[in-house]
Each structure stands twice: as structure tokens, then as C-alpha cells.
Amino acid sequence: MTHRERILRAIEFRGPDRCPVHHWTFPGAIWRHGQKLLDLAEAYPDDYRNEGVLSNIWEPLKEGEDVEDVIEATDGWGAVTRRLRGYTSAEVIKPAIPSWDVWPTLDFPKPPPDSHFEEFEANVRRLHPDEFVTGGGGGFFQLMMHLRGPENLMMDLAEDNDEVNELADCLVELNLYSIERYVKAGADRINFGDDWGSQDRLLIRPDVWRRFFKPRYARMFAPVREAGCHVWFHSDGYILDILEDFIEIGVTVLNPQHTIMGTKRVAEIVGGRICIRTDIDRQWVLPFGTPDDVVAAVKEAIEAFGTYDGGVILHGEVGPDVPFENIEALWSSFYEYGRYPLDWLGK
């Protein structure tokens, strides 16, 4: 079974030979564990050519640098962000639109040229049918926070002012330009991601989310689903209130932080209806648990989401705080317990 066929069968509940595996390793983990981590990835390869590991092999730490160093940078929109050196996610400290006076003169980045999509299509033809190919859906809610700043954006949403609606609609149109071209070029999935939850609730009221964001997501998802392509959505935090909404508007693969909502509770809502890319608990189990704890968390996720002739893609984010023995337990258990039939269940 090719990687692509295995992933599609899992997403579509058509009986893969095993649960697909998708690694993601932050640069700081590679700096901490070095070559033995790369060797481990080679021993337990995932179904995405280990891109989530290999793409984060950045240049080695230089003398005097540390994974906890704070790095500031300016993004393509003009927002100033900062992040820890060992990670890839950043927070905005200076928004690109600090006041709406700036909005009329904001320079939107130009969409990718036609040559980008022609090269993408050529790459799809080269990989087909062995590899599962991803196109980008662009930024939305989190990009709006970078443009306006989190506090400003929350006030905008409360006021429902004209400017924030114009900004959202402009971003949707910008994203649709690329989405439609990635789909036409033969992508298997279009990747979207916005972190919608805090530790115990949505960042905004569910009714505001449904009024402002849901119909705009639906616009972006529609050409993907109409083409028979898959909508892949990542969202950290507590999003239990909108799981049904994601299914309703066409998400076919969801990567939620299911542990903080209760893995079994999430499965009660989505099990057998949508494929889950797992998020093995990276707050406590991966960095602070034992290898046995890691294995137990993997088995819980497979039992919750993967018992429907598919329905699960196994994944756990590996940061620099995760001990090597826990990474080994994570990746080896993906293989040991993710093969169908799941004979270990009930034992």
C-alpha cells in the first residue's frame, strides 16, 4: 500500500493496512538530541517522507545561542513577531495595522505567480500515486491577529465594524486565489489552521464564531470539497463547541488538541464521521510522563478514533522538552499498536 493510498483510506474510512503516521519535530528537539533523533526517524519513518522532521533541520546552534533565546522578526505584512529559537510559532508584538488609519494604505502581498502552481502540478505528477500532496489554504484568524494585534482584533469582533469585515473578506479572496489553483493542480488536501481555543473554552463566543468566521471558512472549503479534495484543519485549544460546525462546513481531517477536551468526549462527537490527526498530549505526557504513559496515550487515541476502518492519523508534536525515551516510545508505539486489525484491543 502506498503512503498516499494509506492516508486516503484512513481519511475516507476505507480500511488502511495501518494507521498513517505523521511526525512533527521542532528544531530545538533536533538540537537537543542530535543524530540519534534523525536515526530514530529513519527507523520509524512516517507517511510524509519525514518532512516534519527533515524540514526543521536548521543550521546548528552557534556559540552563545540557546534554544530559549527570544528571536524578533518582521513578517511579510510588516508585523513584528517574536518566538523562542527552538520553536517555529511566534506571537505578534507590533501589529501591521495598529489603527484602522493604516488600512487604506496597507500593501497586500502579491499572490504566487502562475509558475509556482505549474511547478506544483509538475511535482504532483512526479509523485503520483505514491505520495500524499498538500496545498496551502493561507492564513485567516491568526493572520488577522498578526495584522491587528490580539486585543485590537477582539474589540473589532465585538464591535463588528466595517473594517474588520472588509479585512476578513479580503483575506478570503486572497486565499481562494491559491486554493483554487492548488486544487486544479492536483493537491490531495488543502491545509488550513487557526488555534481557536484557550485551555478550557473558545477564544470568542460560539455565536460570534458562527456569525463571523464560519461562513467565510465555508467559502474557502467549498471549492476544495467540490473537487473531491480534502480539507485539513489544525486548531489548538478547547474547541468542543464548534466540532460539529467544522464537520458541517466540510472539514474531513481535524487536528485538535483532544486531550484537554477529553479524548473520549471528542470521539463521542466525531468518531467515524471525520478523520482525526492526533495530538498526543504535549503539555504533560510527552515532556513529563514516562514511556509507559506515552504508550497508553497512543493506545487511547487509536481506540477512540481509529476503530472505524480508519479515521485516525497518528501524530504527536516533539518539542525540545521531550526526553528521547519518550520520543522512541511515541514513534515505536505508532507502529506497534497502529496496525490493522487492532488485535490488542480488549486485552
Summary of the structure (lengths in Angstrom):
residues: 347
radius of gyration: 20.3
end to end distance: 28.0
largest distance: 64.1
contacts: 1110
relative contact order: 0.14
helix: 47%
strand: 14%
